[in-house]
Each structure stands twice: as structure tokens, then as C-alpha cells.
Amino acid sequence: MRELFPMKQVNGYIFSLLLTVIALSVYFFDMSYAMGLTILVVTAFIQAGVQLVVFMHAGESKDKNAIYVNTIYGVVIAVLTVLGSLLAMIWGYY
């Protein structure tokens, strides 16, 4: 019976709830803007990783390396797009 119980998913769910409580604490505690934003960004990336690995089963197939490489590539492209947009629109370099 123990091998039928989805312990990995239960642990992932509890960890996701814990990360949500940490992110929600930014609202309730009087933090500086930089500290609150840092906590929100870090917990968001950790939560996305938990969702990808635990609930979307990214590491359970034969092509898990390709899935991780494509995910990292997508994150790099998104960060470069945001930084390029900030560079052109806000900081005035074009």
C-alpha cells in the first residue's frame, strides 16, 4: 500500500503551500520594497521548479535532459527579452 500512496506529490503540495505562505508574508509584514520583491521573485522561481519537477513529472521520462535544457533556454530568452525591453524603453539605450 505504501508504494501506491503519492508521497512525492503530497510533499510537493506541502512545500508549495509553505512557499505561498512565505510569499504572502511580504504583504503582512512591513518590509522594504527591495526585500519584498527579492522574496517574491525567489519564491516564485522555486515554486515554478517544484511545479515542473513534482507535478508535471519533468524528470521521469527518458528525455529529461532535453526538457531541462529547453526550460532553461526559455528562461534565458525571457530574461533577455525583459532586460532588452528595459534597456531600450526605460534606460534610453537604443
Backbone hydrogen bonds in HBPLUS format (Angstrom, degrees):
<---DONOR---> <-ACCEPTOR-->    atom                        ^
c    i                          cat <-CA-CA->   ^        H-A-AA   ^      H-
h    n   atom  resd res      DA  || num        DHA   H-A  angle D-A-AA Bond
n    s   type  num  typ     dist DA aas  dist angle  dist       angle   num
A0004-LEU N   A0001-MET O   3.08 MM   3  5.30 146.9  2.19 104.4 114.5     1
A0005-PHE N   A0002-ARG O   3.32 MM   3  5.45 148.2  2.43 101.4 109.8     2
A0007-MET N   A0005-PHE O   2.85 MM   2  5.71 133.5  2.06 111.2  96.7     3
A0010-VAL N   A0006-PRO O   3.08 MM   4  6.40 155.0  2.15 151.5 159.2     4
A0011-ASN N   A0007-MET O   2.91 MM   4  6.09 164.5  1.93 153.3 156.9     5
A0012-GLY N   A0008-LYS O   2.96 MM   4  6.12 153.5  2.03 140.6 148.5     6
A0013-TYR N   A0009-GLN O   2.87 MM   4  6.05 151.4  1.95 143.6 151.2     7
A0014-ILE N   A0010-VAL O   2.96 MM   4  6.22 162.0  2.00 151.4 155.7     8
A0015-PHE N   A0011-ASN O   2.91 MM   4  6.08 158.7  1.96 147.9 154.1     9
A0016-SER N   A0012-GLY O   2.87 MM   4  6.03 150.1  1.96 142.1 150.6    10
A0017-LEU N   A0013-TYR O   2.93 MM   4  6.22 153.8  2.00 147.5 154.5    11
A0018-LEU N   A0014-ILE O   2.93 MM   4  6.20 153.1  2.01 145.4 153.0    12
A0019-LEU N   A0015-PHE O   2.94 MM   4  6.19 157.2  1.99 147.8 153.5    13
A0020-THR N   A0016-SER O   2.95 MM   4  6.16 148.8  2.05 143.4 152.3    14
A0021-VAL N   A0017-LEU O   2.94 MM   4  6.22 152.5  2.01 147.5 154.5    15
A0022-ILE N   A0018-LEU O   2.98 MM   4  6.28 154.8  2.05 147.3 154.2    16
A0023-ALA N   A0019-LEU O   2.95 MM   4  6.19 159.3  2.00 145.6 151.1    17
A0024-LEU N   A0020-THR O   2.83 MM   4  5.99 150.7  1.91 144.4 153.3    18
A0025-SER N   A0021-VAL O   2.94 MM   4  6.10 132.2  2.18 138.8 150.6    19
A0025-SER N   A0022-ILE O   3.22 MM   3  5.13 132.0  2.47  92.2 104.8    20
A0026-VAL N   A0023-ALA O   3.27 MM   3  5.67 152.1  2.36 105.4 112.8    21
A0027-TYR N   A0024-LEU O   3.07 MM   3  5.56 136.8  2.26 109.1 119.0    22
A0029-PHE N   A0025-SER O   2.95 MM   4  5.89 157.3  2.00 154.1 157.4    23
A0036-GLY N   A0032-SER O   2.96 MM   4  6.14 168.1  1.98 154.7 158.3    24
A0037-LEU N   A0033-TYR O   2.93 MM   4  6.05 164.0  1.96 151.5 156.1    25
A0038-THR N   A0034-ALA O   2.96 MM   4  6.06 154.9  2.03 143.8 150.9    26
A0039-ILE N   A0035-MET O   3.01 MM   4  6.23 163.0  2.04 151.4 155.4    27
A0040-LEU N   A0036-GLY O   2.98 MM   4  6.18 161.1  2.02 149.3 154.7    28
A0041-VAL N   A0037-LEU O   2.96 MM   4  6.11 162.8  1.99 150.4 154.5    29
A0042-VAL N   A0038-THR O   3.00 MM   4  6.12 169.2  2.02 153.0 156.4    30
A0043-THR N   A0039-ILE O   2.97 MM   4  6.04 168.5  1.98 150.5 154.3    31
A0044-ALA N   A0040-LEU O   2.95 MM   4  5.97 145.8  2.07 139.2 148.9    32
A0045-PHE N   A0041-VAL O   3.06 MM   4  6.30 159.9  2.10 151.1 154.9    33
A0046-ILE N   A0042-VAL O   3.04 MM   4  6.26 161.5  2.07 152.0 157.4    34
A0047-GLN N   A0043-THR O   2.88 MM   4  5.92 157.2  1.93 141.1 148.1    35
A0048-ALA N   A0044-ALA O   2.93 MM   4  6.11 153.4  2.00 144.0 151.3    36
A0049-GLY N   A0045-PHE O   3.03 MM   4  6.25 152.9  2.11 142.5 149.5    37
A0050-VAL N   A0046-ILE O   2.92 MM   4  6.24 156.5  1.97 151.1 157.6    38
A0051-GLN N   A0047-GLN O   2.90 MM   4  6.12 164.1  1.93 151.6 155.8    39
A0052-LEU N   A0048-ALA O   2.95 MM   4  6.11 157.6  2.00 144.8 151.0    40
A0053-VAL N   A0049-GLY O   2.96 MM   4  6.11 168.2  1.97 153.2 155.9    41
A0054-VAL N   A0050-VAL O   2.83 MM   4  5.64 158.5  1.88 150.1 156.7    42
A0055-PHE N   A0051-GLN O   3.16 MM   4  5.17 129.5  2.43 116.1 129.9    43
A0056-MET N   A0051-GLN O   3.03 MM   5  6.35 133.0  2.26 156.4 168.9    44
A0058-ALA N   A0052-LEU O   3.27 MM   6  5.94 152.8  2.34 145.4 150.3    45
A0060-GLU N   A0057-HIS O   3.49 MM   3  5.54 169.6  2.50 107.5 109.0    46
A0067-ILE N   A0063-ASP O   3.18 MM   4  6.55 151.9  2.26 147.5 155.6    47
A0068-TYR N   A0064-LYS O   3.00 MM   4  6.23 162.6  2.03 151.8 155.4    48
A0069-VAL N   A0065-ASN O   2.92 MM   4  6.08 161.3  1.96 149.0 154.6    49
A0070-ASN N   A0066-ALA O   2.94 MM   4  6.01 161.7  1.97 144.7 149.9    50
A0071-THR N   A0067-ILE O   2.98 MM   4  6.14 150.1  2.07 143.2 151.8    51
A0072-ILE N   A0068-TYR O   2.93 MM   4  6.15 163.9  1.96 151.7 155.6    52
A0073-TYR N   A0069-VAL O   2.87 MM   4  6.02 158.0  1.91 147.6 154.5    53
A0074-GLY N   A0070-ASN O   2.96 MM   4  6.11 154.6  2.02 141.8 148.2    54
A0075-VAL N   A0071-THR O   2.99 MM   4  6.29 154.5  2.06 148.5 155.2    55
A0076-VAL N   A0072-ILE O   2.92 MM   4  6.16 161.4  1.96 153.0 158.0    56
A0077-ILE N   A0073-TYR O   2.96 MM   4  6.19 164.0  1.99 152.4 156.4    57
A0078-ALA N   A0074-GLY O   2.96 MM   4  6.13 156.1  2.02 143.7 150.6    58
A0079-VAL N   A0075-VAL O   2.92 MM   4  6.13 162.7  1.95 152.9 157.1    59
A0080-LEU N   A0076-VAL O   2.92 MM   4  6.10 163.9  1.94 152.4 157.0    60
A0081-THR N   A0077-ILE O   2.92 MM   4  6.04 150.1  2.01 143.5 151.9    61
A0082-VAL N   A0078-ALA O   2.99 MM   4  6.23 160.8  2.03 150.1 154.7    62
A0083-LEU N   A0079-VAL O   2.88 MM   4  6.06 168.7  1.90 154.1 157.6    63
A0084-GLY N   A0080-LEU O   2.83 MM   4  5.83 154.4  1.90 140.7 148.5    64
A0085-SER N   A0081-THR O   2.94 MM   4  6.06 151.8  2.02 142.6 150.1    65
A0086-LEU N   A0082-VAL O   2.93 MM   4  6.19 159.8  1.97 150.9 156.4    66
A0087-LEU N   A0083-LEU O   2.85 MM   4  5.99 154.9  1.91 144.9 152.5    67
A0088-ALA N   A0084-GLY O   3.01 MM   4  6.17 155.2  2.07 143.7 149.2    68
A0089-MET N   A0085-SER O   2.83 MM   4  5.84 168.4  1.84 154.2 158.2    69
A0090-ILE N   A0086-LEU O   3.02 MM   4  5.20 147.7  2.13 126.4 136.5    70
A0091-TRP N   A0086-LEU O   3.07 MM   5  6.39 166.3  2.09 163.8 167.2    71
A0093-TYR N   A0087-LEU O   3.04 MM   6  5.70 152.0  2.13 164.8 157.3    72
